[in-house]
Amino acid sequence: MSDDRAKWDFLARIPREDARHPEIERLARLCLALGADDRRRALVIAHAVAGRAIRYRLDTPRTGGEDVAGFTRPRTLDDPIDAWRRGVDDCDAKARLFVALALALGFRARMAAIWQRDRLAHVYAEVDRGGGGFEPVETTLARAVIGDGPRAVPKETTGKWLET
């Protein structure tokens, strides 16, 4: 199994565990309170938390290699909120946080990926807001709203993924 396949297998399942973490549950309750107890508003706030409150930065310049909490390094109790506490991470951590928050809010949500030549090129989220199907949720690009897939969102002026 390739490293990317193993990473994807981990990322596809871990948000369900993350959603039960006390800090994720607390963040979800805060999103709900800020959304005036409206779950759909709370989901938009959760998207802002994962998409805007965590700055995008590739792992390699930050750590010297791939860094996935609980996968590339030993698991800790704080893995589900690792990116939130640090305030900086890449696409997989941002999508992971959003999916965990969406699940904690009671939505069906899952991780999604773009593969290029058997390589994991990009990770984003998908959520079912109750309309009967999953919608893409891009957490890396600043202009994205729920329902926008990564290929549908205009890139920033650099033409690259958001790097702030």
GROMACS elastic network, one bead per residue, 0.5 to 0.9 nm:
[ bonds ]
;  ai    aj funct       b0    kb
    1     4     6  0.82073   500
    1     5     6  0.62268   500
    1     6     6  0.65343   500
    2     5     6  0.51385   500
    2     6     6  0.62979   500
    2     7     6  0.85355   500
    2   118     6  0.87341   500
    2   119     6  0.88093   500
    3     6     6  0.51548   500
    3     7     6  0.60344   500
    3     8     6  0.85273   500
    4     8     6  0.60288   500
    4     9     6  0.85497   500
    4   118     6  0.80523   500
    4   119     6  0.62010   500
    4   120     6  0.57596   500
    5     8     6  0.50250   500
    5     9     6  0.61153   500
    5    10     6  0.86111   500
    5   118     6  0.84150   500
    5   119     6  0.81527   500
    5   120     6  0.77553   500
    6     9     6  0.50750   500
    6    10     6  0.62827   500
    6    11     6  0.86560   500
    7    10     6  0.51623   500
    7    11     6  0.61527   500
    7    12     6  0.85706   500
    7    68     6  0.82281   500
    7    71     6  0.72607   500
    7    72     6  0.85879   500
    7   120     6  0.87357   500
    8    12     6  0.58882   500
    8    13     6  0.86381   500
    8   111     6  0.89719   500
    8   113     6  0.82297   500
    8   120     6  0.76872   500
    8   123     6  0.89057   500
    9    12     6  0.52594   500
    9    13     6  0.65945   500
    9    14     6  0.87036   500
   10    13     6  0.55633   500
   10    14     6  0.59393   500
   10    70     6  0.89380   500
   10    71     6  0.71935   500
   11    14     6  0.54456   500
   11    15     6  0.71626   500
   11    68     6  0.88267   500
   11    71     6  0.88332   500
   11    92     6  0.75874   500
   11    93     6  0.89607   500
   11    96     6  0.71782   500
   11   111     6  0.70105   500
   12    15     6  0.72370   500
   12    16     6  0.87988   500
   12    96     6  0.87515   500
   12   110     6  0.69720   500
   12   111     6  0.55091   500
   12   112     6  0.77477   500
   13    16     6  0.61910   500
   13    17     6  0.76280   500
   13   110     6  0.84509   500
   13   111     6  0.83493   500
   14    17     6  0.53337   500
   14    18     6  0.61818   500
   14    19     6  0.87453   500
   14    80     6  0.86771   500
   14    96     6  0.79148   500
   14   100     6  0.85340   500
   15    19     6  0.59294   500
   15    20     6  0.88313   500
   15    80     6  0.78558   500
   15    96     6  0.58961   500
   15    97     6  0.73958   500
   15    98     6  0.87308   500
   15    99     6  0.60718   500
   15   101     6  0.85906   500
   15   103     6  0.79611   500
   15   109     6  0.89651   500
   15   110     6  0.77494   500
   15   111     6  0.81413   500
   16    19     6  0.53468   500
   16    20     6  0.72364   500
   16    99     6  0.82087   500
   16   100     6  0.64316   500
   16   103     6  0.71310   500
   16   104     6  0.87473   500
   16   110     6  0.86974   500
   17    20     6  0.57005   500
   17    21     6  0.71915   500
   17    80     6  0.83820   500
   17   100     6  0.79852   500
   18    21     6  0.53013   500
   18    22     6  0.89446   500
   18    24     6  0.70060   500
   18    79     6  0.79564   500
   18    80     6  0.50602   500
   18    81     6  0.82972   500
   18    96     6  0.84295   500
   18    97     6  0.80813   500
   18    99     6  0.88965   500
   18   100     6  0.56326   500
   18   101     6  0.85108   500
   18   104     6  0.88417   500
   19    22     6  0.82916   500
   19    23     6  0.89554   500
   19    24     6  0.59156   500
   19    25     6  0.66392   500
   19    80     6  0.79614   500
   19    97     6  0.86641   500
   19    99     6  0.79920   500
   19   101     6  0.62306   500
   19   102     6  0.81161   500
   19   103     6  0.59541   500
   19   104     6  0.50933   500
   19   105     6  0.88204   500
   20    23     6  0.85441   500
   20    24     6  0.69230   500
   20    25     6  0.64702   500
   20   100     6  0.81820   500
   20   103     6  0.88631   500
   20   104     6  0.70117   500
   21    24     6  0.52703   500
   21    25     6  0.61896   500
   21    26     6  0.86036   500
   21    77     6  0.84570   500
   21    78     6  0.85370   500
   21    80     6  0.69325   500
   21    81     6  0.85635   500
   21   100     6  0.89966   500
   22    25     6  0.50335   500
   22    26     6  0.60507   500
   22    27     6  0.86282   500
   23    27     6  0.60911   500
   23    28     6  0.84634   500
   23    78     6  0.86504   500
   23    80     6  0.81690   500
   23    81     6  0.70628   500
   24    27     6  0.50477   500
   24    28     6  0.60643   500
   24    29     6  0.85679   500
   24    80     6  0.71817   500
   24    81     6  0.69761   500
   24    97     6  0.82455   500
   24   100     6  0.70635   500
   24   101     6  0.62708   500
   24   104     6  0.72573   500
   25    28     6  0.50157   500
   25    29     6  0.61731   500
   25    30     6  0.86065   500
   25   100     6  0.88724   500
   25   101     6  0.74009   500
   25   104     6  0.59684   500
   25   105     6  0.81709   500
   26    29     6  0.50913   500
   26    30     6  0.62116   500
   26    31     6  0.86664   500
   27    31     6  0.61652   500
   27    32     6  0.85615   500
   27    46     6  0.83330   500
   27   101     6  0.73832   500
   28    31     6  0.50214   500
   28    32     6  0.61715   500
   28    33     6  0.86276   500
   28    42     6  0.76928   500
   28    43     6  0.87236   500
   28    46     6  0.72998   500
   28   100     6  0.89006   500
   28   101     6  0.55709   500
   28   102     6  0.77611   500
   28   104     6  0.61324   500
   28   105     6  0.59673   500
   29    33     6  0.61127   500
   29    34     6  0.85687   500
   29    37     6  0.88906   500
   29    42     6  0.86176   500
   29   104     6  0.85207   500
   29   105     6  0.77169   500
   30    33     6  0.50009   500
   30    34     6  0.60859   500
   30    35     6  0.83909   500
   30    42     6  0.83890   500
   31    34     6  0.51301   500
   31    35     6  0.60397   500
   31    36     6  0.87683   500
   31    37     6  0.85289   500
   31    39     6  0.85493   500
   31    41     6  0.81405   500
   31    43     6  0.74116   500
   31    44     6  0.85927   500
   31    45     6  0.57873   500
   31    46     6  0.61883   500
   31    49     6  0.87506   500
   31   101     6  0.88535   500
   31   105     6  0.87041   500
   32    36     6  0.64078   500
   32    38     6  0.64270   500
   32    39     6  0.61584   500
   32    40     6  0.88113   500
   32    41     6  0.74813   500
   32    43     6  0.80061   500
   32    45     6  0.82641   500
   32    46     6  0.89070   500
   32   105     6  0.77060   500
   33    36     6  0.51854   500
   33    37     6  0.53921   500
   33    38     6  0.81747   500
   33    42     6  0.76670   500
   34    37     6  0.73898   500
   34    38     6  0.88114   500
   34    41     6  0.82690   500
   34    42     6  0.69529   500
   34    45     6  0.78039   500
   35    38     6  0.54152   500
   35    39     6  0.71079   500
   35    40     6  0.79460   500
   35    43     6  0.83959   500
   35    44     6  0.85038   500
   35    45     6  0.72652   500
   36    39     6  0.85154   500
   36    41     6  0.78003   500
   36    42     6  0.80352   500
   37    40     6  0.89387   500
   37    41     6  0.80381   500
   37    42     6  0.74173   500
   38    41     6  0.53693   500
   38    42     6  0.61516   500
   38    43     6  0.87412   500
   39    43     6  0.61241   500
   39    44     6  0.87792   500
   39   105     6  0.67825   500
   39   106     6  0.82172   500
   39   107     6  0.86425   500
   40    43     6  0.50950   500
   40    44     6  0.66230   500
   40    45     6  0.88617   500
   40   129     6  0.72294   500
   41    44     6  0.51569   500
   41    45     6  0.63916   500
   41    46     6  0.86804   500
   42    46     6  0.61109   500
   42    47     6  0.86054   500
   42   102     6  0.87484   500
   42   105     6  0.77631   500
   43    47     6  0.62035   500
   43    48     6  0.86598   500
   43    98     6  0.87372   500
   43   101     6  0.79650   500
   43   102     6  0.63200   500
   43   105     6  0.74852   500
   43   107     6  0.85973   500
   43   129     6  0.86454   500
   43   146     6  0.88164   500
   44    47     6  0.50250   500
   44    48     6  0.63794   500
   44    49     6  0.87384   500
   44   145     6  0.81986   500
   44   146     6  0.72835   500
   45    49     6  0.62008   500
   45    50     6  0.87401   500
   46    50     6  0.62534   500
   46    51     6  0.82545   500
   46    97     6  0.86388   500
   46    98     6  0.62288   500
   46   101     6  0.63403   500
   46   102     6  0.71384   500
   47    50     6  0.52949   500
   47    51     6  0.56021   500
   47    52     6  0.78021   500
   47    98     6  0.60682   500
   47   101     6  0.86956   500
   47   102     6  0.86649   500
   47   137     6  0.80186   500
   47   138     6  0.87189   500
   47   139     6  0.69110   500
   47   145     6  0.80163   500
   47   146     6  0.74908   500
   48    52     6  0.50956   500
   48    53     6  0.66472   500
   48    98     6  0.89061   500
   48   139     6  0.82136   500
   49    52     6  0.56975   500
   49    54     6  0.70467   500
   49    84     6  0.83873   500
   49    94     6  0.89049   500
   49    97     6  0.85940   500
   49    98     6  0.77709   500
   50    53     6  0.60413   500
   50    54     6  0.59507   500
   50    55     6  0.89317   500
   50    83     6  0.88830   500
   50    84     6  0.77536   500
   50    93     6  0.85434   500
   50    94     6  0.51755   500
   50    95     6  0.70141   500
   50    96     6  0.85013   500
   50    97     6  0.59599   500
   50    98     6  0.53992   500
   50   101     6  0.88223   500
   50   139     6  0.64326   500
   50   140     6  0.86779   500
   51    54     6  0.62105   500
   51    55     6  0.76829   500
   51    56     6  0.83796   500
   51    94     6  0.63676   500
   51    95     6  0.80687   500
   51    98     6  0.79586   500
   51   138     6  0.78366   500
   51   140     6  0.58922   500
   51   141     6  0.76297   500
   51   142     6  0.73041   500
   51   144     6  0.87228   500
   52    55     6  0.64380   500
   52    56     6  0.85764   500
   52   139     6  0.78124   500
   52   140     6  0.81901   500
   52   141     6  0.89645   500
   52   142     6  0.71566   500
   53    84     6  0.77364   500
   53    87     6  0.66039   500
   53    88     6  0.84716   500
   54    83     6  0.69922   500
   54    84     6  0.63804   500
   54    85     6  0.88715   500
   54    86     6  0.79130   500
   54    88     6  0.50269   500
   54    89     6  0.66048   500
   54    90     6  0.87265   500
   54    94     6  0.70770   500
   55    87     6  0.61141   500
   55    89     6  0.63916   500
   55    90     6  0.79955   500
   55    94     6  0.89110   500
   55   140     6  0.84874   500
   55   162     6  0.86105   500
   55   163     6  0.77145   500
   55   164     6  0.61931   500
   56    87     6  0.87744   500
   56    88     6  0.58794   500
   56    89     6  0.53230   500
   56    90     6  0.51730   500
   56    91     6  0.71418   500
   56    94     6  0.81490   500
   56   140     6  0.65095   500
   56   141     6  0.87563   500
   56   161     6  0.83032   500
   56   162     6  0.64237   500
   56   163     6  0.57281   500
   56   164     6  0.62991   500
   57    60     6  0.87611   500
   57    61     6  0.79954   500
   57    62     6  0.73779   500
   57    88     6  0.61289   500
   57    89     6  0.51630   500
   57    90     6  0.51964   500
   57    91     6  0.84033   500
   57   162     6  0.82719   500
   57   163     6  0.61220   500
   57   164     6  0.72101   500
   58    61     6  0.62744   500
   58    62     6  0.66916   500
   58    63     6  0.88108   500
   58    66     6  0.85654   500
   58    88     6  0.88679   500
   58    89     6  0.65302   500
   58    90     6  0.51063   500
   58    91     6  0.80957   500
   58   163     6  0.84767   500
   59    62     6  0.50534   500
   59    63     6  0.56579   500
   59    64     6  0.70075   500
   59    65     6  0.60710   500
   59    66     6  0.55257   500
   59    67     6  0.58233   500
   59    68     6  0.86491   500
   59    89     6  0.67511   500
   59    90     6  0.64130   500
   60    63     6  0.53281   500
   60    66     6  0.59039   500
   60    67     6  0.78440   500
   61    64     6  0.55776   500
   61    65     6  0.74924   500
   62    65     6  0.79375   500
   62    67     6  0.89969   500
   62    89     6  0.86484   500
   63    66     6  0.73953   500
   63    67     6  0.70418   500
   64    67     6  0.86631   500
   66    72     6  0.70542   500
   67    70     6  0.89718   500
   67    71     6  0.78624   500
   67    72     6  0.57300   500
   67    73     6  0.73238   500
   67    89     6  0.89915   500
   68    71     6  0.53368   500
   68    72     6  0.53076   500
   68    73     6  0.70728   500
   68    79     6  0.87956   500
   68    92     6  0.79714   500
   68    93     6  0.73150   500
   69    72     6  0.65583   500
   69    73     6  0.62712   500
   69    74     6  0.76500   500
   69    75     6  0.67379   500
   69    76     6  0.80250   500
   69    78     6  0.86574   500
   69    79     6  0.52281   500
   69    80     6  0.77036   500
   69    82     6  0.69149   500
   69    83     6  0.85251   500
   69    93     6  0.82569   500
   70    73     6  0.56117   500
   70    74     6  0.54317   500
   70    76     6  0.67203   500
   70    79     6  0.60962   500
   70    80     6  0.87521   500
   71    74     6  0.67703   500
   71    75     6  0.70490   500
   72    75     6  0.87972   500
   73    76     6  0.89709   500
   75    78     6  0.83082   500
   75    79     6  0.66879   500
   76    79     6  0.55903   500
   76    80     6  0.89171   500
   77    80     6  0.77000   500
   77    81     6  0.89635   500
   78    81     6  0.55988   500
   78    82     6  0.58293   500
   79    83     6  0.81162   500
   80    83     6  0.77704   500
   80    84     6  0.83986   500
   80    93     6  0.89396   500
   80    96     6  0.81174   500
   80    97     6  0.70394   500
   80   100     6  0.80627   500
   81    84     6  0.50673   500
   81    85     6  0.61038   500
   81    86     6  0.85743   500
   81    97     6  0.73555   500
   82    85     6  0.53939   500
   82    86     6  0.62785   500
   82    87     6  0.85284   500
   82    93     6  0.84363   500
   83    86     6  0.51181   500
   83    87     6  0.57555   500
   83    88     6  0.61119   500
   83    89     6  0.58048   500
   83    90     6  0.86897   500
   83    93     6  0.62315   500
   83    94     6  0.72684   500
   83    97     6  0.78247   500
   84    87     6  0.51465   500
   84    88     6  0.75677   500
   84    89     6  0.86128   500
   84    93     6  0.89265   500
   84    94     6  0.85493   500
   84    97     6  0.78637   500
   85    88     6  0.84209   500
   86    89     6  0.77455   500
   88    94     6  0.89614   500
   89    92     6  0.81214   500
   89    93     6  0.61117   500
   89    94     6  0.68332   500
   90    93     6  0.57223   500
   90    94     6  0.63328   500
   90    95     6  0.87556   500
   90   140     6  0.77091   500
   91    94     6  0.52150   500
   91    95     6  0.60534   500
   91    96     6  0.83653   500
   91   122     6  0.67117   500
   91   123     6  0.56033   500
   91   124     6  0.66200   500
   91   138     6  0.87792   500
   91   139     6  0.70089   500
   91   140     6  0.58752   500
   92    95     6  0.52533   500
   92    96     6  0.59043   500
   92    97     6  0.86103   500
   92   111     6  0.86183   500
   92   122     6  0.75513   500
   92   123     6  0.51702   500
   92   124     6  0.68207   500
   93    97     6  0.61735   500
   93    98     6  0.86536   500
   93   123     6  0.87412   500
   94    97     6  0.52958   500
   94    98     6  0.63600   500
   94    99     6  0.87641   500
   94   123     6  0.88247   500
   94   124     6  0.79718   500
   94   125     6  0.89566   500
   94   139     6  0.61115   500
   94   140     6  0.72336   500
   95    98     6  0.50801   500
   95    99     6  0.61062   500
   95   100     6  0.85391   500
   95   110     6  0.89475   500
   95   111     6  0.68457   500
   95   112     6  0.85812   500
   95   123     6  0.67657   500
   95   124     6  0.51103   500
   95   125     6  0.53226   500
   95   126     6  0.88940   500
   95   137     6  0.81149   500
   95   138     6  0.76149   500
   95   139     6  0.59983   500
   95   140     6  0.82033   500
   96    99     6  0.52679   500
   96   100     6  0.61803   500
   96   101     6  0.86407   500
   96   110     6  0.85935   500
   96   111     6  0.69970   500
   96   123     6  0.88528   500
   96   124     6  0.81564   500
   96   125     6  0.75889   500
   97   100     6  0.51621   500
   97   101     6  0.61551   500
   97   102     6  0.85669   500
   98   101     6  0.51184   500
   98   102     6  0.60386   500
   98   103     6  0.85351   500
   98   109     6  0.87428   500
   98   125     6  0.72647   500
   98   137     6  0.87176   500
   98   139     6  0.78134   500
   99   102     6  0.50401   500
   99   103     6  0.60737   500
   99   104     6  0.84926   500
   99   107     6  0.89990   500
   99   108     6  0.86370   500
   99   109     6  0.55638   500
   99   110     6  0.58943   500
   99   111     6  0.67872   500
   99   125     6  0.63731   500
   99   126     6  0.76560   500
   99   127     6  0.77028   500
  100   103     6  0.51643   500
  100   104     6  0.61196   500
  100   105     6  0.86197   500
  100   109     6  0.79900   500
  100   110     6  0.86029   500
  101   105     6  0.61579   500
  101   106     6  0.87337   500
  101   107     6  0.88762   500
  102   105     6  0.50266   500
  102   106     6  0.64702   500
  102   107     6  0.53916   500
  102   108     6  0.71787   500
  102   109     6  0.62273   500
  102   110     6  0.89614   500
  102   127     6  0.74984   500
  103   106     6  0.50617   500
  103   107     6  0.51020   500
  103   108     6  0.60215   500
  103   109     6  0.60202   500
  103   110     6  0.85289   500
  103   127     6  0.89825   500
  104   107     6  0.74182   500
  106   109     6  0.89723   500
  107   127     6  0.69763   500
  107   128     6  0.63995   500
  107   129     6  0.64550   500
  107   130     6  0.78114   500
  108   126     6  0.85244   500
  108   127     6  0.58242   500
  108   128     6  0.53492   500
  108   129     6  0.75153   500
  108   130     6  0.84318   500
  108   134     6  0.81699   500
  109   125     6  0.72627   500
  109   126     6  0.55671   500
  109   128     6  0.62476   500
  109   129     6  0.88164   500
  109   134     6  0.76625   500
  110   124     6  0.89243   500
  110   125     6  0.58601   500
  110   126     6  0.53091   500
  110   127     6  0.64779   500
  110   134     6  0.87029   500
  111   123     6  0.71142   500
  111   124     6  0.60941   500
  111   126     6  0.60938   500
  111   127     6  0.88109   500
  112   122     6  0.85341   500
  112   123     6  0.57939   500
  112   124     6  0.51940   500
  112   125     6  0.51787   500
  112   126     6  0.63409   500
  112   136     6  0.80457   500
  112   137     6  0.89774   500
  113   120     6  0.69740   500
  113   121     6  0.74659   500
  113   122     6  0.56503   500
  113   124     6  0.60230   500
  113   125     6  0.79967   500
  114   119     6  0.85520   500
  114   120     6  0.62975   500
  114   121     6  0.55571   500
  114   122     6  0.51127   500
  114   123     6  0.64291   500
  114   124     6  0.82735   500
  114   150     6  0.89281   500
  115   118     6  0.59911   500
  115   119     6  0.54296   500
  115   121     6  0.53393   500
  115   122     6  0.71493   500
  116   119     6  0.51699   500
  116   120     6  0.64942   500
  116   121     6  0.59779   500
  117   120     6  0.84336   500
  118   121     6  0.89120   500
  120   123     6  0.76116   500
  122   150     6  0.85770   500
  123   138     6  0.85057   500
  124   136     6  0.74597   500
  124   137     6  0.62704   500
  124   138     6  0.53393   500
  124   139     6  0.64583   500
  124   140     6  0.78937   500
  124   149     6  0.81421   500
  124   150     6  0.74494   500
  125   135     6  0.83988   500
  125   136     6  0.59414   500
  125   138     6  0.63684   500
  125   139     6  0.75593   500
  125   149     6  0.88450   500
  126   134     6  0.56996   500
  126   135     6  0.52323   500
  126   137     6  0.52821   500
  126   138     6  0.83325   500
  126   146     6  0.87946   500
  126   147     6  0.83936   500
  126   149     6  0.88743   500
  127   130     6  0.88943   500
  127   133     6  0.79454   500
  127   134     6  0.50116   500
  127   135     6  0.53485   500
  127   136     6  0.66223   500
  127   137     6  0.69853   500
  127   146     6  0.84269   500
  127   147     6  0.85538   500
  128   131     6  0.65230   500
  128   132     6  0.67029   500
  128   133     6  0.53967   500
  128   135     6  0.61584   500
  129   132     6  0.77788   500
  129   133     6  0.78690   500
  129   134     6  0.76159   500
  129   135     6  0.80084   500
  130   133     6  0.73505   500
  130   134     6  0.87872   500
  131   134     6  0.81029   500
  134   147     6  0.88242   500
  135   146     6  0.73679   500
  135   147     6  0.50971   500
  135   148     6  0.76611   500
  135   149     6  0.79523   500
  136   146     6  0.67334   500
  136   147     6  0.50439   500
  136   148     6  0.56705   500
  136   150     6  0.78572   500
  137   144     6  0.76838   500
  137   145     6  0.70038   500
  137   147     6  0.56986   500
  137   148     6  0.58801   500
  137   149     6  0.60353   500
  137   150     6  0.78250   500
  138   141     6  0.65536   500
  138   142     6  0.88803   500
  138   144     6  0.59440   500
  138   145     6  0.72233   500
  138   146     6  0.71746   500
  138   147     6  0.80674   500
  138   148     6  0.62879   500
  138   149     6  0.56932   500
  138   150     6  0.54763   500
  138   153     6  0.83464   500
  139   142     6  0.76837   500
  139   144     6  0.71120   500
  139   145     6  0.84349   500
  139   146     6  0.88877   500
  139   150     6  0.85789   500
  140   143     6  0.89367   500
  140   144     6  0.79084   500
  140   150     6  0.82622   500
  140   161     6  0.70277   500
  140   162     6  0.64787   500
  141   144     6  0.56439   500
  141   150     6  0.76584   500
  141   153     6  0.72266   500
  141   154     6  0.81372   500
  141   155     6  0.68796   500
  141   156     6  0.75273   500
  141   161     6  0.64962   500
  141   162     6  0.56082   500
  142   145     6  0.85232   500
  142   153     6  0.88824   500
  142   155     6  0.84941   500
  142   156     6  0.77775   500
  142   162     6  0.69400   500
  143   153     6  0.66481   500
  143   154     6  0.71801   500
  143   155     6  0.80751   500
  143   156     6  0.82309   500
  144   147     6  0.81528   500
  144   148     6  0.58085   500
  144   149     6  0.78696   500
  144   150     6  0.79817   500
  144   152     6  0.86103   500
  144   153     6  0.59213   500
  144   154     6  0.83362   500
  145   148     6  0.56766   500
  145   149     6  0.88190   500
  145   153     6  0.87928   500
  146   149     6  0.83393   500
  148   151     6  0.81247   500
  148   152     6  0.60496   500
  148   153     6  0.64063   500
  149   152     6  0.52967   500
  149   153     6  0.66791   500
  150   153     6  0.57642   500
  150   154     6  0.86909   500
  151   154     6  0.78473   500
  151   155     6  0.88698   500
  154   157     6  0.88512   500
  154   159     6  0.84015   500
  155   158     6  0.74019   500
  155   159     6  0.52178   500
  155   160     6  0.62805   500
  155   161     6  0.65616   500
  155   162     6  0.74560   500
  156   159     6  0.55497   500
  156   160     6  0.65731   500
  156   161     6  0.70294   500
  156   162     6  0.62116   500
  156   163     6  0.88608   500
  157   160     6  0.78086   500
  158   161     6  0.80678   500
  158   162     6  0.82367   500
  158   163     6  0.89842   500
  159   162     6  0.85802   500
  160   163     6  0.77135   500
